[in-house]
């Protein structure tokens, strides 16, 4: 008998989508050594039009940190306003539904998992129409603004934030199963180094506060302002500025902050667990998994520098649930950093480790998927 067959659909629009796909694939292979696991670009599977809109459009606005009004308008039209959202979803299905269906059927998976909201919506439409028999799963890595992430027709919604459950239920309805999980972030966060060990690994001073400033995988937001604000806060001994894969930004900041010995300008960091364990405070611009990772390790998160589109709604949720401070100016940021440095470090690793593993939930669905494929055959 063959092993479980799982298709994971992601998209090349940031680590918030690609990292969960990679981690889940690795964990599935570990739990079920005979499993056939494929990770593919879901937007590409939906066709060139979807790639142009979903990936090219994001890179041109979100990724290049420009034309914020365009990104805001797109989000308003396609996600927040019900009539235009429904029209956009219908057009997306008309243009890409057949391609996505063929792509999935060719691979005959027992379960399909999506880590990208547009792909999730495409799968949900096919499932509701009876055009896909196997179970579908949405792996949700944002806290709020969950249109497309959550949809009727998706069998299971996996949450990185348990607080997202009510919003998912409102959108997806009573039939879906909602499961808060671990296993969509780097597993190193379940066994992190101590702050002292992490600081030694990064060559940071043992004394003084450490502030990490992050613009996500694409390096967006007011990183310069955040670094300067952090350096002005009494007691800060080091500032780590994470530019992601934005090499131009990294070079620019290295020149601009060349005389500041306490500031270290870094590119893409493979071991974010060391950064979050070493830092006392995270200043982050784009919501998502980075805030969750900081929260897990007791690094106090502050959202600053890019309150656009879905990030604006996530900022409201951060405030509502008390998961992160949210500020809009450098003076507010300085005050928030000072408050965070004075607050105790609360590590929540055990709390997250007690949640079900995402890979286990997916594997439990494969039996139902095999039955569906057998019935169709």
C-alpha positions as CSV (number, residue, x, y, z in Angstrom):
1,X,0.0,0.0,0.0
2,X,1.3,3.4,-0.9
3,X,1.9,6.1,1.7
4,X,-0.2,9.2,2.2
5,X,-0.1,11.7,-0.7
6,X,-0.2,15.4,0.2
7,X,-0.2,18.4,-2.1
8,X,0.9,21.7,-0.5
9,X,0.1,24.8,-2.5
10,X,2.0,28.0,-1.6
11,X,3.2,31.1,-3.5
12,X,6.4,33.0,-4.0
13,X,5.2,36.1,-2.3
14,X,7.0,36.1,1.0
15,X,8.2,33.8,3.8
16,X,4.8,34.0,5.5
17,X,3.5,31.6,2.8
18,X,6.7,29.7,1.8
19,X,8.0,28.9,5.3
20,X,4.9,27.2,6.5
21,X,4.8,25.1,3.4
22,X,8.4,24.0,3.8
23,X,8.0,23.3,7.5
24,X,4.8,21.3,7.0
25,X,6.3,19.2,4.2
26,X,9.3,18.4,6.4
27,X,7.2,17.4,9.3
28,X,4.9,15.3,7.2
29,X,7.9,13.3,5.8
30,X,9.2,12.9,9.3
31,X,5.9,11.6,10.8
32,X,5.1,9.4,7.8
33,X,8.4,8.3,6.1
34,X,6.5,6.8,3.2
35,X,4.5,9.9,2.5
36,X,4.5,11.5,-1.0
37,X,4.6,15.2,-0.3
38,X,4.8,17.8,-3.1
39,X,5.1,21.6,-2.5
40,X,4.0,23.6,-5.6
41,X,3.3,27.2,-6.5
42,X,-0.5,27.5,-6.3
43,X,-0.7,30.8,-8.1
44,X,1.3,29.4,-11.0
45,X,-1.1,26.5,-11.1
46,X,-4.0,28.9,-11.4
47,X,-2.4,30.5,-14.5
48,X,-0.5,33.5,-15.7
49,X,-3.3,36.0,-14.9
50,X,-3.3,34.9,-11.2
51,X,0.4,35.0,-11.0
52,X,0.5,38.5,-12.5
53,X,-2.1,39.8,-10.1
54,X,-1.3,37.8,-7.0
55,X,2.5,37.8,-7.2
56,X,3.5,40.5,-9.7
57,X,1.0,43.0,-8.2
58,X,2.2,42.3,-4.6
59,X,5.9,42.7,-5.6
60,X,5.1,46.0,-7.3
61,X,3.4,47.5,-4.3
62,X,3.9,45.6,-1.1
63,X,7.3,44.2,-2.1
64,X,8.8,47.5,-3.3
65,X,7.3,49.5,-0.4
66,X,5.7,52.0,-2.7
67,X,2.3,53.1,-4.1
68,X,0.7,52.3,-0.7
69,X,-2.6,53.8,-1.9
70,X,-2.8,51.3,-4.7
71,X,-2.3,48.4,-2.3
72,X,-4.9,49.9,0.1
73,X,-7.4,50.4,-2.8
74,X,-6.9,46.8,-4.0
75,X,-7.5,45.4,-0.6
76,X,-10.6,47.6,-0.1
77,X,-12.1,46.5,-3.4
78,X,-11.2,42.8,-3.4
79,X,-11.4,41.9,0.3
80,X,-13.4,44.4,2.4
81,X,-16.3,45.5,0.2
82,X,-18.8,42.6,-0.1
83,X,-20.2,43.3,-3.7
84,X,-16.8,43.8,-5.3
85,X,-15.2,41.0,-3.3
86,X,-17.9,38.6,-4.6
87,X,-17.3,39.8,-8.2
88,X,-13.6,39.4,-7.8
89,X,-13.9,35.9,-6.4
90,X,-16.3,34.9,-9.3
91,X,-13.9,36.3,-11.9
92,X,-11.0,34.5,-10.2
93,X,-12.9,31.3,-10.4
94,X,-13.9,31.8,-14.0
95,X,-10.3,32.6,-15.1
96,X,-8.4,30.0,-13.0
97,X,-10.7,27.4,-11.5
98,X,-10.3,24.9,-14.4
99,X,-6.6,25.2,-14.3
100,X,-6.4,24.7,-10.6
101,X,-8.7,21.7,-10.8
102,X,-6.6,20.0,-13.5
103,X,-3.4,20.7,-11.6
104,X,-4.8,19.0,-8.4
105,X,-6.4,16.1,-10.2
106,X,-3.2,15.2,-12.1
107,X,-1.5,14.6,-8.8
108,X,-4.3,12.6,-7.2
109,X,-3.5,13.8,-3.6
110,X,-5.3,12.5,-0.6
111,X,-5.3,16.0,0.9
112,X,-4.6,19.5,-0.5
113,X,-3.2,22.1,1.8
114,X,-2.9,25.8,0.9
115,X,-0.7,28.4,2.6
116,X,-1.9,31.3,0.4
117,X,-5.3,33.0,0.6
118,X,-6.1,33.3,-3.1
119,X,-5.3,29.6,-3.6
120,X,-7.4,28.7,-0.6
121,X,-10.4,30.6,-2.1
122,X,-9.8,28.7,-5.4
123,X,-9.8,25.4,-3.7
124,X,-12.9,26.2,-1.6
125,X,-14.9,27.1,-4.8
126,X,-14.0,23.8,-6.4
127,X,-14.9,21.9,-3.3
128,X,-18.2,23.6,-2.9
129,X,-19.0,22.9,-6.5
130,X,-18.2,19.2,-6.1
131,X,-15.3,19.4,-8.4
132,X,-12.7,18.2,-5.8
133,X,-13.5,15.1,-3.7
134,X,-10.4,15.1,-1.4
135,X,-10.3,17.1,1.8
136,X,-8.9,20.7,1.6
137,X,-7.0,22.5,4.3
138,X,-6.2,26.2,4.8
139,X,-3.0,26.9,6.8
140,X,-3.6,30.5,8.2
141,X,-0.6,32.4,9.3
142,X,-2.2,35.9,9.9
143,X,-4.1,36.9,13.0
144,X,-6.9,38.8,11.3
145,X,-8.2,40.1,7.9
146,X,-8.9,36.5,6.9
147,X,-11.1,36.9,3.9
148,X,-9.8,34.4,1.3
149,X,-7.7,32.7,4.0
150,X,-11.0,31.3,5.4
151,X,-13.8,30.1,3.1
152,X,-16.8,27.9,3.0
153,X,-15.9,24.6,1.4
154,X,-12.5,24.3,3.1
155,X,-12.7,21.2,5.4
156,X,-10.2,22.2,8.0
157,X,-8.7,25.6,8.9
158,X,-5.4,25.4,10.7
159,X,-4.6,28.5,12.9
160,X,-1.3,29.8,14.1
161,X,-3.2,32.2,16.4
162,X,-6.0,30.6,18.4
163,X,-7.5,34.1,18.6
164,X,-8.4,33.9,14.9
165,X,-11.1,31.2,15.5
166,X,-14.1,33.5,15.8
167,X,-13.3,35.4,12.5
168,X,-12.8,32.1,10.7
169,X,-16.1,30.8,11.9
170,X,-17.9,33.9,10.8
171,X,-16.5,33.6,7.3
172,X,-16.4,29.9,6.7
173,X,-19.5,28.9,8.5
174,X,-20.5,26.1,10.9
175,X,-19.4,23.1,8.8
176,X,-15.6,23.6,8.8
177,X,-13.3,22.3,11.4
178,X,-11.0,24.9,13.1
179,X,-7.8,23.7,14.7
180,X,-5.2,25.9,16.4
181,X,-1.9,24.2,15.8
182,X,1.9,24.3,16.1
183,X,4.1,23.2,13.3
184,X,3.7,26.0,10.7
185,X,6.8,27.9,12.1
186,X,10.4,26.8,12.4
187,X,10.4,23.8,14.9
188,X,13.4,25.4,16.5
189,X,11.0,27.8,18.3
190,X,9.7,24.8,20.3
191,X,13.2,24.3,21.7
192,X,14.8,27.8,21.7
193,X,18.2,28.8,23.1
194,X,18.2,31.0,26.2
195,X,18.6,34.7,25.7
196,X,22.2,34.4,26.9
197,X,23.0,31.6,24.5
198,X,21.4,33.4,21.6
199,X,23.3,36.6,22.3
200,X,26.6,34.7,22.4
201,X,25.7,33.0,19.1
202,X,25.0,36.4,17.5
203,X,28.0,38.1,19.0
204,X,25.8,40.6,21.0
205,X,26.7,42.2,24.3
206,X,25.3,40.4,27.4
207,X,24.3,43.7,29.0
208,X,21.8,46.2,27.7
209,X,18.5,45.9,25.9
210,X,18.5,44.3,22.4
211,X,15.9,45.5,19.8
212,X,15.2,43.7,16.6
213,X,13.8,45.7,13.7
214,X,12.2,43.7,10.9
215,X,10.6,44.6,7.6
216,X,9.6,41.0,6.7
217,X,11.1,38.9,4.0
218,X,10.9,41.8,1.5
219,X,12.3,44.5,3.9
220,X,9.4,47.0,3.8
221,X,8.4,49.8,6.2
222,X,10.2,52.6,8.0
223,X,13.3,50.6,9.1
224,X,15.6,53.6,9.3
225,X,13.2,55.5,11.5
226,X,12.7,52.4,13.7
227,X,16.5,51.9,14.1
228,X,17.1,55.5,15.0
229,X,14.2,55.5,17.5
230,X,15.5,52.4,19.1
231,X,19.0,53.8,19.4
232,X,17.6,56.9,21.2
233,X,16.0,54.8,24.0
234,X,18.1,54.7,27.2
235,X,19.4,51.2,28.0
236,X,19.5,49.9,24.5
237,X,22.8,48.2,23.9
238,X,22.2,46.8,20.4
239,X,19.8,47.1,17.5
240,X,19.5,44.3,14.8
241,X,18.0,45.5,11.6
242,X,16.7,42.6,9.4
243,X,16.3,43.6,5.8
244,X,15.1,40.2,4.5
245,X,16.0,39.5,0.9
246,X,16.1,43.2,0.0
247,X,19.8,43.6,-0.8
248,X,19.4,47.2,-2.0
249,X,17.9,48.2,1.3
250,X,20.6,46.5,3.2
251,X,23.3,48.3,1.3
252,X,21.5,51.6,1.7
253,X,21.1,51.2,5.5
254,X,24.7,50.0,5.9
255,X,25.8,53.3,4.4
256,X,23.3,55.5,6.3
257,X,24.1,53.9,9.7
258,X,27.8,53.3,9.1
259,X,28.9,55.4,12.1
260,X,26.6,53.7,14.6
261,X,28.4,50.8,16.3
262,X,25.3,49.6,18.2
263,X,23.4,49.0,14.9
264,X,23.9,45.8,12.9
265,X,22.3,45.6,9.5
266,X,21.5,42.0,8.4
267,X,20.0,40.4,5.3
268,X,17.8,37.3,5.3
269,X,18.3,35.4,8.6
270,X,18.0,31.6,8.6
271,X,17.9,31.2,12.3
272,X,15.2,33.7,13.4
273,X,14.9,31.7,16.7
274,X,18.3,33.2,17.7
275,X,17.2,36.7,17.0
276,X,13.9,36.4,18.9
277,X,15.6,34.7,21.8
278,X,18.3,37.3,22.0
279,X,16.1,40.4,21.5
280,X,14.0,42.0,24.2
281,X,11.8,43.9,21.8
282,X,10.7,43.3,18.2
283,X,9.7,46.3,15.9
284,X,8.0,44.8,12.9
285,X,6.1,46.2,10.0
286,X,4.1,43.5,8.2
287,X,2.3,41.4,10.9
288,X,2.3,37.7,10.3
289,X,4.5,34.9,11.6
290,X,7.3,37.1,12.9
291,X,5.1,38.6,15.5
292,X,3.9,35.2,16.6
293,X,7.5,33.9,16.9
294,X,8.4,36.9,19.1
295,X,5.3,36.4,21.2
296,X,6.2,32.7,21.7
297,X,9.7,33.5,23.1
298,X,8.7,36.5,25.2
299,X,10.2,39.1,22.9
300,X,7.8,42.0,23.2
301,X,6.4,42.9,19.7
302,X,5.6,46.4,18.4
303,X,3.9,47.0,15.1
304,X,5.3,50.1,13.4
305,X,6.0,51.5,10.0
306,X,3.6,49.9,7.5
307,X,-0.1,50.0,8.5
308,X,-1.4,49.4,5.0
309,X,-4.1,47.0,3.7
310,X,-4.5,43.8,5.7
311,X,-1.7,45.0,8.1
312,X,-4.1,47.7,9.3
313,X,-6.7,45.2,10.3
314,X,-4.0,43.0,11.9
315,X,-2.9,46.0,13.9
316,X,-6.4,46.4,15.3
317,X,-6.4,42.8,16.3
318,X,-3.0,43.0,17.9
319,X,-4.5,45.8,20.1
320,X,-7.7,43.9,20.7
321,X,-6.1,40.7,21.9
322,X,-3.1,42.4,23.6
323,X,-0.6,40.5,21.4
324,X,1.5,43.6,20.3
325,X,1.8,47.3,20.9
326,X,0.9,49.4,17.8
327,X,2.4,52.8,17.1
328,X,2.4,55.3,14.3
329,X,5.3,57.7,14.9
330,X,8.9,57.7,16.1
331,X,8.1,59.4,19.4
332,X,5.4,56.8,20.1
333,X,7.8,54.1,19.1
334,X,10.5,55.3,21.5
335,X,8.0,55.3,24.3
336,X,6.7,51.8,23.3
337,X,10.3,50.4,23.3
338,X,10.9,51.9,26.7
339,X,7.7,50.3,28.1
340,X,8.6,46.9,26.5
341,X,12.1,46.9,28.0
342,X,10.6,47.5,31.4
343,X,8.1,44.6,31.0
344,X,8.9,41.1,32.2
345,X,9.8,38.4,29.6
346,X,7.0,35.8,29.4
347,X,7.9,32.7,27.4
348,X,4.9,30.8,25.9
349,X,6.7,27.9,24.2
350,X,5.0,25.2,26.3
351,X,1.6,26.8,25.7
352,X,2.1,26.4,21.9
353,X,3.8,23.0,22.2
354,X,0.6,21.6,23.7
355,X,-1.4,22.4,20.6
356,X,-1.9,19.7,18.0
357,X,0.8,19.4,15.3
358,X,-0.3,20.6,11.9
359,X,1.3,17.6,10.2
360,X,-0.7,15.2,12.4
361,X,-4.0,16.9,11.6
362,X,-3.2,16.7,7.9
363,X,-2.2,13.0,8.1
364,X,-5.4,12.2,9.9
365,X,-7.3,13.6,6.9
366,X,-5.5,11.4,4.3
367,X,-7.7,8.3,5.1
368,X,-10.8,10.3,4.1
369,X,-9.0,11.5,1.0
370,X,-8.1,8.0,-0.1
371,X,-11.7,6.9,0.3
372,X,-12.9,9.7,-1.9
373,X,-10.4,8.8,-4.6
374,X,-11.3,5.2,-4.4
375,X,-15.0,6.0,-4.7
376,X,-14.3,8.2,-7.8
377,X,-12.2,5.4,-9.4
